[in-house]
Amino acid sequence: MNATNANRGRWLALTAALLGWMFDGLEMGLFPQVARPALKELIGASATRDIGTWLSVIMAGFLLGAAVGGLVFGWLGDRIGRVRAMVWSVATYSIFSGLCAFVTAPWQFAALRFVASMGMGGEWSLGVALVMELWPRGSRPLLAGVIGAAGNCGYLLIGLLGLWLSSVGYAGWRLLLLLGAAPALLTFFIAIFVPESERWKQAAAHAVKKNRISDIFEGGLARSTMMATVLATIVLLGMWGSTQWIPSWADKLTDGKTAQARSAAQISVAFGAIIGCLIAAWLAQRTSRRWAYFGLCAVSVVSCQWLFRTPMTYGPVFLVWAFIVGTTTSSFFGWLPLYLPEIFPTRVRATGQGFAYNAGRVFAAAGTLGSGQLLNRFHEDYAQMCAVISLVYVLGMVAVWFCPETKGRPLPE
């Protein structure tokens, strides 16, 4: 491949991946926007008693689906190629997200989001592997920050859309869910224009045997796989156990009477998240991978404890702190795309990333189910529940020192 074609291929792959991650963020942002009004309509008279349970069940199912999809589609990406597997992953999450608009019961909502999240979990690991393999080493820190920011741009867009719809007096949660089918158009772009990773082609051509999922637990990879999983688990549990509840908390603080509260809270979190992802990647390059993760955990636990343990009413101060917590707790999504590709060789990179990142979702799902029970016990007091869950960042401050430092190293072949 000549230099011109290689450069063109890099930009096409980055465009496809950024759009995919943006739609991932849009999909994740949908649920906080529609959760309470949708479940109130679907559950009916017992909504006050059961809403905490269904919120946690649907969110946990989403995390479990992403974990399964990250492993399955990651393995498929190492087996048949990043691009072909990405087409299937994007198609999966767009089709089943759109179908959520037609649910008539909470269990249908949970089942469809489970399948949709399988595709979303796969797209993340495939996109990261493809972009990091096509672009030169010097570009990786900036790209890692952009990757994290792209997902939060989608989260921001759905918040802005929700704000606009509420301002014109429209509260159609089914219409918002139908927008989840939009990424289906992206599959055609990926299939036709995006080039396959040359690194993957070479690794596949020289492979002695077909890759297996168990390969990431063999030899020297087992320790790296498990430690990467621990780091991702802490990040995901902290975010899904605290930040993701902020829009619902805003809705509860206003007793559902301020239509813009959910959207405004989500917009504040998303703006902070975009900035945080860019800062995290820069910090990891300026210091080291381990010191950056340690610092991000420290500021996350402090900001979360301040927000959730300080008496709050909905208003400007609340939104400012939502922005700060969004900046700190979502910053890790600019760190993970930089670190995870650096600890797995090409032949199992998508599988390893998919497992480490998405296995963390399994534990986060268990934590989310626990948070639902806490939410019921605390009589839907989101602040108390989030204050407890966000203490998990203290564990991250310890765990990172048992992980390898990869700054300055090339991607392992």
Residue pairs with C-beta under 8 A, 6 or more apart in sequence:
1 9
1 195
1 198
6 134
9 134
9 194
9 195
10 134
10 135
12 193
12 194
12 195
13 130
13 131
13 134
13 194
13 195
14 131
14 134
14 135
14 143
16 86
16 127
16 186
16 189
16 190
16 193
16 194
17 127
17 128
17 130
17 131
17 147
17 150
18 146
18 147
18 150
19 150
19 183
19 186
19 189
20 86
20 90
20 123
20 127
20 183
20 186
20 190
21 123
21 124
21 127
21 147
21 150
21 151
21 154
22 150
22 151
22 153
22 154
22 157
23 90
23 93
23 94
23 154
23 182
23 183
23 186
24 93
24 120
24 123
24 124
24 151
24 154
25 150
25 151
25 152
25 153
25 154
25 155
25 156
25 157
25 158
25 270
26 154
26 155
26 157
26 158
26 179
26 180
26 182
27 93
27 97
27 116
27 117
27 120
27 154
27 180
27 183
28 120
28 151
28 154
28 155
28 244
29 154
29 155
29 156
29 157
29 158
29 159
29 266
29 270
30 97
30 158
30 176
30 177
30 179
30 180
31 58
31 59
31 62
31 113
32 244
32 245
32 246
32 247
32 248
32 262
32 266
33 158
33 159
33 162
33 173
33 176
33 247
33 262
33 263
33 266
34 173
34 176
34 177
35 55
35 58
35 248
36 51
36 55
36 248
36 251
36 252
36 256
36 262
37 171
37 173
37 256
38 109
38 173
38 177
39 47
39 51
39 54
39 55
39 106
39 109
40 47
40 51
41 173
42 103
42 104
42 105
42 106
42 109
43 50
43 51
43 54
43 106
51 380
52 372
52 373
52 375
52 376
52 380
53 372
53 373
53 376
54 106
54 110
55 248
55 372
55 375
56 368
56 369
56 370
56 371
56 372
56 373
56 375
57 106
57 110
57 369
57 372
58 106
58 109
58 110
58 113
59 240
59 244
59 365
59 368
59 372
60 365
60 366
60 368
60 369
60 372
61 110
61 111
61 113
61 114
61 117
61 365
62 113
62 114
62 116
62 117
62 365
63 117
63 236
63 240
63 361
63 362
63 364
63 365
63 368
64 114
64 117
64 361
64 362
64 365
65 113
65 114
65 115
65 116
65 117
65 118
65 121
66 117
66 118
66 120
66 121
66 358
66 361
67 121
67 358
67 359
67 360
67 361
67 362
67 365
68 118
68 121
68 358
69 89
69 92
69 117
69 118
69 119
69 120
69 121
69 122
69 358
70 121
70 122
70 124
70 125
70 353
70 354
70 355
70 357
70 358
70 359
70 361
71 213
71 351
71 354
71 355
71 358
71 359
72 118
72 122
72 354
73 85
73 88
73 89
73 118
73 119
73 121
73 122
73 123
73 125
73 126
73 350
73 354
74 122
74 125
74 126
74 129
74 350
74 351
74 352
74 353
74 354
74 355
74 358
75 211
75 213
75 350
75 351
75 354
76 85
76 88
76 122
77 85
77 86
77 122
77 125
77 126
77 129
77 350
77 351
77 354
78 200
78 211
78 347
78 348
78 349
78 350
78 351
79 85
79 210
79 211
81 196
81 197
81 200
81 201
81 204
82 126
82 129
82 130
82 133
82 196
82 197
82 200
82 350
83 130
83 190
83 191
83 194
83 195
83 196
83 197
85 122
85 126
85 350
86 122
86 123
86 126
86 127
86 130
86 190
86 194
87 187
87 190
87 191
88 119
88 122
89 118
89 119
89 120
89 122
89 123
89 126
90 119
90 123
90 183
90 184
90 186
90 187
90 190
91 119
91 184
91 187
92 115
92 116
92 118
92 119
92 122
93 116
93 117
93 118
93 119
93 120
93 123
93 180
93 183
94 116
94 119
94 180
94 181
94 182
94 183
94 184
94 186
94 187
95 116
95 181
95 184
96 112
96 113
96 115
96 116
96 119
97 112
97 113
97 116
97 177
97 180
97 181
97 183
98 177
98 178
98 179
98 180
98 181
98 184
99 112
99 181
100 109
100 112
100 113
100 116
100 177
100 180
101 174
101 175
101 177
101 178
101 180
102 174
103 109
103 112
116 180
121 354
121 357
121 358
121 361
122 354
124 354
124 357
124 358
125 350
125 351
125 353
125 354
125 357
125 358
126 350
126 354
127 147
128 147
128 337
128 340
128 341
128 353
129 197
129 200
129 341
129 349
129 350
129 353
130 194
130 197
131 143
131 147
132 140
132 143
132 337
132 341
132 411
133 197
133 198
133 199
133 200
133 341
133 346
133 349
133 411
134 195
134 197
134 198
134 199
135 143
137 410
137 411
140 338
140 341
141 281
141 282
141 284
141 285
141 338
142 281
143 337
144 281
144 284
144 334
144 335
144 336
144 337
144 338
145 277
145 278
145 279
145 280
145 281
145 282
145 334
146 277
146 278
147 277
147 333
147 334
147 337
148 273
148 276
148 277
148 278
148 280
148 281
148 330
148 331
148 332
148 333
148 334
148 335
148 336
148 337
149 273
149 274
149 277
149 278
149 334
151 333
152 270
152 273
152 274
152 277
152 330
152 333
153 270
153 274
155 266
155 269
155 270
155 273
156 266
156 267
156 270
156 271
156 274
158 176
158 179
158 266
159 247
159 263
159 264
159 266
159 267
159 270
160 263
160 267
161 176
161 179
162 176
162 262
162 263
162 266
163 260
163 263
163 264
163 267
165 171
165 172
165 175
165 176
166 259
166 260
166 263
167 259
167 260
169 259
171 259
199 346
199 411
199 413
200 346
202 346
203 345
203 346
203 347
203 413
204 347
207 347
211 347
211 348
211 351
213 351
213 355
215 221
215 347
215 348
215 351
216 222
216 225
216 344
216 348
216 351
216 352
216 355
217 225
221 344
221 345
221 348
221 352
224 343
224 344
224 352
224 403
224 404
225 344
225 352
225 355
225 356
227 399
227 402
227 403
227 404
228 339
228 340
228 343
228 352
228 356
228 357
228 403
229 355
229 356
229 359
229 360
230 399
231 293
231 336
231 339
231 356
231 360
231 396
231 399
231 400
231 403
232 336
232 340
232 356
232 357
232 358
232 359
232 360
233 359
233 360
233 363
233 364
234 297
234 360
234 392
234 393
234 395
234 396
234 399
235 332
235 333
235 336
235 360
235 396
236 360
236 361
236 363
236 364
237 360
237 363
237 364
237 367
237 389
237 392
238 300
238 304
238 329
238 389
238 390
238 392
238 393
238 396
239 329
239 330
239 332
239 364
240 364
240 367
240 368
241 364
241 367
241 368
241 371
241 385
241 386
241 389
241 390
241 392
242 304
242 308
242 325
242 329
242 386
242 389
242 390
243 269
243 325
243 326
243 329
243 330
245 371
245 382
245 385
245 386
246 265
246 266
246 269
246 322
246 325
246 326
246 382
246 386
247 261
247 262
247 263
247 265
247 266
247 269
248 262
248 382
249 265
249 382
249 383
249 386
250 261
250 262
250 264
250 265
250 314
250 318
250 322
251 261
251 262
252 380
252 382
253 261
253 312
253 313
253 314
253 318
254 261
254 314
258 314
261 314
264 319
265 318
265 319
265 322
268 319
268 320
268 322
268 323
268 326
269 322
269 323
269 325
269 326
269 330
270 326
271 323
271 326
272 322
272 323
272 324
272 325
272 326
272 327
272 328
272 330
273 326
273 327
273 330
273 331
273 333
275 327
276 326
276 327
276 328
276 329
276 330
276 331
276 334
277 330
277 331
277 333
277 334
278 334
279 327
279 331
279 334
280 292
280 296
280 331
280 332
280 333
280 334
280 335
281 334
281 335
281 337
281 338
283 292
283 295
283 296
284 292
284 293
284 335
284 338
284 339
284 407
285 338
285 407
287 295
288 405
288 407
289 335
289 338
289 339
289 342
289 403
289 405
289 406
289 407
290 400
290 401
290 403
290 405
292 335
293 332
293 335
293 339
293 396
293 400
294 396
294 397
294 400
294 401
296 328
296 331
296 332
296 335
297 393
297 394
297 396
297 397
297 400
298 393
298 397
299 328
300 325
300 328
300 329
300 331
300 390
300 393
301 390
301 391
301 393
301 394
301 397
303 321
303 324
303 325
303 327
303 328
303 329
304 325
304 328
304 329
304 386
304 387
304 390
304 393
305 387
305 390
305 391
306 321
307 321
307 322
307 324
307 325
307 383
307 386
308 383
308 384
308 386
308 387
308 390
309 383
309 387
310 321
312 318
312 321
312 383
329 390
336 357
339 406
340 352
340 353
340 356
340 357
341 349
341 353
341 411
342 406
342 409
342 411
342 412
343 352
343 404
343 406
343 412
344 351
344 352
344 353
344 412
345 412
345 413
346 411
346 412
346 413
349 411
367 389
367 392
371 385
371 386
371 389
374 384
374 385
374 388
374 389
375 381
375 382
375 385
378 384
378 385
